Amino acid sequence: MRTGSEPTTARSSLRLRLRLSLWGLVWTVLGLTAFTLTGRPWWATACGVLLVLMLVDLAVIVHRVHQGPRYQPGRTVPPHGPGHGGRRWYGD
């Protein structure tokens, strides 16, 4: 339910998150390559772990983008109405 304090035209930032993940993916691949070539296995391992995390993040982002307007609404999609039923977190 709306409280009046949130913006009514808020949109998801999945496209920005996708760009940032791709940027991080490039840097982790470059770091992994550089540290492997210079013989620093611990730093290469750290970059490898970050690379796996970046790939998981990209998979989640792409999945949510493909789910459609529920997660990435356009300007023609109105905000969701209040939920009915379910658990109450605050109040009585």
DSSP file (Angstrom, degrees, kcal/mol; ACC not computed):
  #  RESIDUE AA STRUCTURE BP1 BP2  ACC     N-H-->O    O-->H-N    N-H-->O    O-->H-N    TCO  KAPPA ALPHA  PHI   PSI    X-CA   Y-CA   Z-CA
    1    1 A M              0   0    0      0, 0.0     2,-0.2     0, 0.0    80,-0.1   0.000 360.0 360.0 360.0 142.0    0.0    0.0    0.0
    2    2 A R        -     0   0    0      1,-0.1    79,-0.0     2,-0.1     0, 0.0  -0.490 360.0-171.1 -74.8 140.1    1.3    3.5   -0.8
    3    3 A T        -     0   0    0     -2,-0.2    -1,-0.1     0, 0.0     0, 0.0   0.544  45.7-112.9-103.8 -11.8    2.2    5.7    2.1
    4    4 A G  S    S+     0   0    0      2,-0.1     4,-0.1     3,-0.0    -2,-0.1   0.277  98.9  89.1  98.6 -10.7    2.7    8.8    0.0
    5    5 A S        +     0   0    0      2,-0.1    -3,-0.0     0, 0.0     0, 0.0   0.648  69.4  80.6 -95.9 -15.4    6.4    9.1    0.5
    6    6 A E  S    S-     0   0    0      1,-0.1     2,-0.1     2,-0.0    -2,-0.1  -0.629  89.1-103.1 -91.9 151.6    7.6    7.0   -2.5
    7    7 A P    >   -     0   0    0      0, 0.0     3,-0.7     0, 0.0    -1,-0.1  -0.455  19.1-145.6 -70.8 142.5    7.7    8.4   -6.0
    8    8 A T  T 3  S+     0   0    0      1,-0.2    -2,-0.0    -2,-0.1     0, 0.0   0.640  96.8  50.7 -82.4 -14.3    4.9    7.3   -8.2
    9    9 A T  T 3  S+     0   0    0     69,-0.1    -1,-0.2     2,-0.1     2,-0.1   0.122  76.6 142.2-109.0  20.7    7.1    7.2  -11.3
   10   10 A A    <   -     0   0    0     -3,-0.7     2,-0.3     1,-0.0    -4,-0.0  -0.365  29.4-168.0 -65.4 139.5    9.9    5.0   -9.9
   11   11 A R        -     0   0    0     -2,-0.1     2,-0.1    61,-0.1    61,-0.1  -0.904  26.8 -96.5-127.3 156.0   11.4    2.5  -12.4
   12   12 A S        -     0   0    0     -2,-0.3     3,-0.3    61,-0.2    59,-0.0  -0.392  22.0-142.4 -70.4 147.9   13.7   -0.4  -11.9
   13   13 A S     >  +     0   0    0      1,-0.2     4,-2.4     2,-0.1     5,-0.2  -0.162  58.4 127.3-103.2  38.7   17.4    0.2  -12.6
   14   14 A L  H  > S+     0   0    0      1,-0.2     4,-2.4     2,-0.2    -1,-0.2   0.860  71.2  53.7 -65.4 -34.9   18.0   -3.2  -14.2
   15   15 A R  H  > S+     0   0    0     -3,-0.3     4,-2.2     2,-0.2    -1,-0.2   0.914 110.9  45.6 -66.7 -40.8   19.6   -1.7  -17.3
   16   16 A L  H  > S+     0   0    0      2,-0.2     4,-2.5     1,-0.2    -2,-0.2   0.915 113.0  50.7 -66.1 -41.8   22.1    0.3  -15.2
   17   17 A R  H  X S+     0   0    0     -4,-2.4     4,-2.2     1,-0.2    -2,-0.2   0.871 108.9  52.6 -63.2 -36.0   22.8   -2.8  -13.1
   18   18 A L  H  X S+     0   0    0     -4,-2.4     4,-2.3     2,-0.2    -2,-0.2   0.927 110.0  47.5 -63.9 -45.3   23.4   -4.7  -16.4
   19   19 A R  H  X S+     0   0    0     -4,-2.2     4,-2.2     1,-0.2    -2,-0.2   0.917 112.9  48.4 -62.9 -42.9   25.9   -2.1  -17.6
   20   20 A L  H  X S+     0   0    0     -4,-2.5     4,-2.4     1,-0.2    -1,-0.2   0.879 110.9  50.9 -66.6 -36.6   27.7   -2.1  -14.3
   21   21 A S  H  X S+     0   0    0     -4,-2.2     4,-2.4     2,-0.2    -1,-0.2   0.900 110.2  49.3 -67.1 -39.5   27.9   -5.9  -14.2
   22   22 A L  H  X S+     0   0    0     -4,-2.3     4,-2.1     2,-0.2    -2,-0.2   0.899 110.8  50.4 -65.3 -39.0   29.3   -6.0  -17.7
   23   23 A W  H  X S+     0   0    0     -4,-2.2     4,-1.9     1,-0.2    -2,-0.2   0.921 112.4  46.7 -63.3 -44.4   31.9   -3.4  -16.7
   24   24 A G  H  X S+     0   0    0     -4,-2.4     4,-2.4     1,-0.2    -2,-0.2   0.861 108.9  55.8 -64.9 -35.8   32.8   -5.4  -13.6
   25   25 A L  H  X S+     0   0    0     -4,-2.4     4,-2.1     2,-0.2    -2,-0.2   0.911 106.8  49.7 -62.6 -42.8   33.0   -8.6  -15.8
   26   26 A V  H  X S+     0   0    0     -4,-2.1     4,-2.4     1,-0.2    -2,-0.2   0.931 112.8  47.0 -61.1 -45.5   35.5   -6.9  -18.1
   27   27 A W  H  X S+     0   0    0     -4,-1.9     4,-2.6     1,-0.2    -2,-0.2   0.860 111.2  50.2 -68.7 -35.5   37.7   -5.9  -15.1
   28   28 A T  H  X S+     0   0    0     -4,-2.4     4,-2.7     2,-0.2    -1,-0.2   0.884 111.3  48.8 -71.0 -35.4   37.6   -9.2  -13.4
   29   29 A V  H  X S+     0   0    0     -4,-2.1     4,-2.5     2,-0.2    -2,-0.2   0.927 113.6  47.2 -66.7 -43.3   38.6  -11.0  -16.7
   30   30 A L  H  X S+     0   0    0     -4,-2.4     4,-2.8    -5,-0.2    -2,-0.2   0.921 114.3  47.2 -63.0 -42.9   41.4   -8.5  -17.1
   31   31 A G  H  X S+     0   0    0     -4,-2.6     4,-2.8     2,-0.2     5,-0.3   0.914 111.8  50.0 -64.4 -42.8   42.5   -8.9  -13.5
   32   32 A L  H  X S+     0   0    0     -4,-2.7     4,-1.8     2,-0.2    -2,-0.2   0.920 114.3  45.2 -60.9 -44.2   42.3  -12.7  -13.7
   33   33 A T  H  X S+     0   0    0     -4,-2.5     4,-2.3     2,-0.2    -2,-0.2   0.937 115.1  46.6 -64.8 -47.5   44.4  -12.7  -16.9
   34   34 A A  H  X S+     0   0    0     -4,-2.8     4,-1.8     1,-0.2    -2,-0.2   0.919 114.6  45.6 -63.9 -44.8   47.0  -10.3  -15.6
   35   35 A F  H  <>S+     0   0    0     -4,-2.8     5,-2.7     1,-0.2     4,-0.4   0.820 112.5  51.6 -71.2 -29.8   47.4  -12.0  -12.2
   36   36 A T  H ><5S+     0   0    0     -4,-1.8     3,-0.8    -5,-0.3    -1,-0.2   0.918 111.5  47.0 -69.3 -42.7   47.7  -15.4  -13.8
   37   37 A L  H 3<5S+     0   0    0     -4,-2.3    -2,-0.2     1,-0.2    -1,-0.2   0.809 112.4  49.5 -69.6 -29.5   50.3  -14.2  -16.3
   38   38 A T  T 3<5S-     0   0    0     -4,-1.8    -1,-0.2    -5,-0.2    -2,-0.2   0.459 115.7-111.9 -91.0   0.1   52.4  -12.5  -13.5
   39   39 A G  T < 5S+     0   0    0     -3,-0.8    -3,-0.2    -4,-0.4    -2,-0.1   0.854  70.7 136.4  78.9  35.3   52.3  -15.5  -11.2
   40   40 A R     >< +     0   0    0     -5,-2.7     4,-2.1     1,-0.2     5,-0.2  -0.788  23.5 175.3-113.8  86.4   50.1  -14.2   -8.4
   41   41 A P  H  > S+     0   0    0      0, 0.0     4,-2.3     0, 0.0    -1,-0.2   0.822  73.7  54.5 -66.7 -32.4   47.8  -17.2   -7.7
   42   42 A W  H  > S+     0   0    0      2,-0.2     4,-2.1     1,-0.2     5,-0.1   0.919 111.9  43.7 -69.1 -41.5   46.0  -15.7   -4.7
   43   43 A W  H  > S+     0   0    0      2,-0.2     4,-2.3     1,-0.2    -1,-0.2   0.878 113.3  52.4 -68.5 -36.7   45.0  -12.6   -6.5
   44   44 A A  H  X S+     0   0    0     -4,-2.1     4,-2.1    -9,-0.2    -2,-0.2   0.894 109.0  50.4 -64.7 -38.7   44.0  -14.7   -9.6
   45   45 A T  H  X S+     0   0    0     -4,-2.3     4,-2.3     2,-0.2    -2,-0.2   0.906 109.2  51.1 -64.1 -42.1   41.8  -16.8   -7.3
   46   46 A A  H  X S+     0   0    0     -4,-2.1     4,-2.2     1,-0.2    -2,-0.2   0.915 111.3  47.4 -61.9 -42.9   40.2  -13.7   -5.9
   47   47 A C  H  X S+     0   0    0     -4,-2.3     4,-2.2     1,-0.2    -1,-0.2   0.859 109.6  54.4 -66.8 -34.3   39.4  -12.5   -9.4
   48   48 A G  H  X S+     0   0    0     -4,-2.1     4,-2.0     2,-0.2    -2,-0.2   0.900 108.3  48.4 -65.0 -40.6   38.1  -15.9  -10.3
   49   49 A V  H  X S+     0   0    0     -4,-2.3     4,-2.2     2,-0.2    -2,-0.2   0.919 112.3  48.8 -64.6 -43.5   35.7  -15.9   -7.4
   50   50 A L  H  X S+     0   0    0     -4,-2.2     4,-2.5     1,-0.2    -2,-0.2   0.868 107.7  56.0 -63.3 -35.5   34.6  -12.4   -8.4
   51   51 A L  H  X S+     0   0    0     -4,-2.2     4,-2.1     2,-0.2    -1,-0.2   0.911 107.2  48.5 -63.0 -42.5   34.1  -13.6  -12.0
   52   52 A V  H  X S+     0   0    0     -4,-2.0     4,-2.1     2,-0.2    -2,-0.2   0.917 111.9  49.6 -63.9 -42.5   31.8  -16.3  -10.8
   53   53 A L  H  X S+     0   0    0     -4,-2.2     4,-2.4     1,-0.2    -2,-0.2   0.889 110.0  51.1 -62.7 -39.1   29.8  -13.8   -8.7
   54   54 A M  H  X S+     0   0    0     -4,-2.5     4,-2.5     2,-0.2    -1,-0.2   0.891 109.2  50.5 -65.8 -38.7   29.6  -11.5  -11.7
   55   55 A L  H  X S+     0   0    0     -4,-2.1     4,-2.0     2,-0.2    -2,-0.2   0.884 110.9  48.5 -67.7 -37.8   28.3  -14.2  -14.0
   56   56 A V  H  X S+     0   0    0     -4,-2.1     4,-2.2     2,-0.2    -2,-0.2   0.920 111.7  50.0 -65.8 -43.1   25.6  -15.2  -11.4
   57   57 A D  H  X S+     0   0    0     -4,-2.4     4,-2.5     1,-0.2    -2,-0.2   0.913 110.3  50.0 -61.4 -43.4   24.6  -11.6  -11.1
   58   58 A L  H  X S+     0   0    0     -4,-2.5     4,-2.7     1,-0.2     5,-0.2   0.891 108.8  52.5 -62.7 -39.2   24.3  -11.2  -14.9
   59   59 A A  H  X S+     0   0    0     -4,-2.0     4,-2.1     2,-0.2    -1,-0.2   0.907 110.7  47.3 -63.6 -41.0   22.2  -14.4  -15.1
   60   60 A V  H  X S+     0   0    0     -4,-2.2     4,-2.3     2,-0.2    -2,-0.2   0.921 113.2  48.5 -65.4 -43.9   19.8  -13.0  -12.5
   61   61 A I  H  X S+     0   0    0     -4,-2.5     4,-2.4     2,-0.2     5,-0.2   0.943 112.5  47.0 -62.5 -48.5   19.6   -9.6  -14.2
   62   62 A V  H  X S+     0   0    0     -4,-2.7     4,-2.1     1,-0.2    -1,-0.2   0.892 111.4  52.7 -61.9 -39.5   19.0  -11.2  -17.7
   63   63 A H  H  X S+     0   0    0     -4,-2.1     4,-0.7    -5,-0.2    -1,-0.2   0.921 111.3  45.9 -61.1 -44.7   16.3  -13.4  -16.1
   64   64 A R  H  < S+     0   0    0     -4,-2.3     4,-0.4     1,-0.2     3,-0.4   0.852 110.7  52.6 -69.9 -34.4   14.5  -10.5  -14.6
   65   65 A V  H >< S+     0   0    0     -4,-2.4     3,-1.1     1,-0.2    -1,-0.2   0.904 109.0  50.5 -65.9 -39.4   14.7   -8.4  -17.7
   66   66 A H  H 3< S+     0   0    0     -4,-2.1    -1,-0.2     1,-0.2    -2,-0.2   0.637  93.4  75.2 -74.2 -13.3   13.1  -11.3  -19.7
   67   67 A Q  T 3< S-     0   0    0     -4,-0.7     3,-0.4    -3,-0.4    -1,-0.2   0.686  96.9-141.6 -73.0 -16.8   10.3  -11.6  -17.2
   68   68 A G    X>  -     0   0    0     -3,-1.1     4,-1.9    -4,-0.4     3,-1.4  -0.547  48.2 -10.7  98.1-157.0    8.7   -8.5  -18.7
   69   69 A P  T 34 S+     0   0    0      0, 0.0    -1,-0.2     0, 0.0    -3,-0.0   0.607 115.1  73.8 -67.0 -13.2    6.9   -5.6  -17.3
   70   70 A R  T 34 S+     0   0    0     -3,-0.4    -2,-0.1     1,-0.2    10,-0.1   0.893 116.7  20.2 -66.3 -35.1    6.4   -6.9  -13.8
   71   71 A Y  T <4 S+     0   0    0     -3,-1.4   -57,-0.2    -7,-0.3    -1,-0.2   0.667 138.3  33.0-104.0 -22.1   10.1   -6.3  -13.1
   72   72 A Q  S  < S-     0   0    0     -4,-1.9    -1,-0.2    -8,-0.1    -2,-0.2  -0.598  81.1-173.1-133.5  72.0   10.9   -3.7  -15.7
   73   73 A P        -     0   0    0      0, 0.0   -61,-0.2     0, 0.0     2,-0.1  -0.331  13.8-138.3 -73.0 148.8    7.8   -1.6  -16.3
   74   74 A G    >   -     0   0    0    -63,-0.1     3,-1.0     4,-0.1     0, 0.0  -0.272  36.9 -90.8 -88.5-176.2    7.6    0.9  -19.1
   75   75 A R  T 3  S+     0   0    0      1,-0.2    -1,-0.0    -2,-0.1   -64,-0.0   0.728 124.7  58.2 -70.8 -20.6    6.0    4.3  -18.7
   76   76 A T  T 3  S+     0   0    0      2,-0.1    -1,-0.2     0, 0.0     0, 0.0   0.577  86.1  90.0 -86.0  -8.8    2.6    3.0  -19.8
   77   77 A V  S <  S-     0   0    0     -3,-1.0     3,-0.1    -8,-0.0     0, 0.0  -0.783  75.3-137.2 -91.0 120.9    2.4    0.4  -17.0
   78   78 A P        -     0   0    0      0, 0.0     3,-0.1     0, 0.0    -2,-0.1  -0.316  32.3 -87.4 -71.9 160.5    0.8    1.9  -13.8
   79   79 A P        -     0   0    0      0, 0.0     2,-0.1     0, 0.0   -71,-0.0  -0.267  55.1 -89.9 -62.2 154.8    2.3    1.2  -10.4
   80   80 A H        -     0   0    0      1,-0.1     3,-0.1   -10,-0.1    -3,-0.0  -0.366  42.2-122.5 -66.3 144.1    1.1   -2.0   -8.7
   81   81 A G        -     0   0    0      1,-0.2    -1,-0.1    -3,-0.1     2,-0.0  -0.231  45.0 -69.4 -76.7 174.2   -2.0   -1.7   -6.5
   82   82 A P        -     0   0    0      0, 0.0    -1,-0.2     0, 0.0     2,-0.1  -0.365  55.6-110.6 -66.1 145.8   -1.9   -2.6   -2.8
   83   83 A G        -     0   0    0     -3,-0.1     2,-0.5     2,-0.0    -3,-0.0  -0.438  24.8-143.2 -74.8 150.3   -1.6   -6.3   -2.1
   84   84 A H        -     0   0    0     -2,-0.1     2,-0.1     0, 0.0    -1,-0.0  -0.966  62.3  -6.8-117.4 129.0   -4.6   -8.1   -0.6
   85   85 A G  S    S+     0   0    0     -2,-0.5    -2,-0.0     1,-0.1     2,-0.0  -0.395  80.7 103.2  85.5-167.0   -4.0  -10.8    2.0
   86   86 A G  S    S-     0   0    0     -2,-0.1     2,-0.2     2,-0.1    -1,-0.1  -0.209  79.3 -35.0  82.4-177.2   -0.7  -12.2    3.1
   87   87 A R        -     0   0    0      1,-0.0     2,-0.5    -2,-0.0     0, 0.0  -0.476  52.3-133.0 -80.2 149.6    1.2  -11.4    6.2
   88   88 A R        -     0   0    0     -2,-0.2     3,-0.1     1,-0.1    -2,-0.1  -0.895  17.5-173.8-101.0 131.0    1.2   -8.1    7.9
   89   89 A W        +     0   0    0     -2,-0.5     2,-0.3     1,-0.1    -1,-0.1   0.804  67.7  28.3 -93.4 -33.4    4.6   -6.8    8.9
   90   90 A Y  S    S+     0   0    0      0, 0.0     2,-0.2     0, 0.0    -1,-0.1  -0.873 103.3  19.3-128.4 158.9    3.6   -3.7   10.8
   91   91 A G              0   0    0     -2,-0.3    -3,-0.0     1,-0.2     0, 0.0  -0.534 360.0 360.0  86.7-150.8    0.6   -2.6   12.8
   92   92 A D              0   0    0     -2,-0.2    -1,-0.2     0, 0.0    -4,-0.1   0.471 360.0 360.0 -83.9 360.0   -2.0   -4.9   14.2
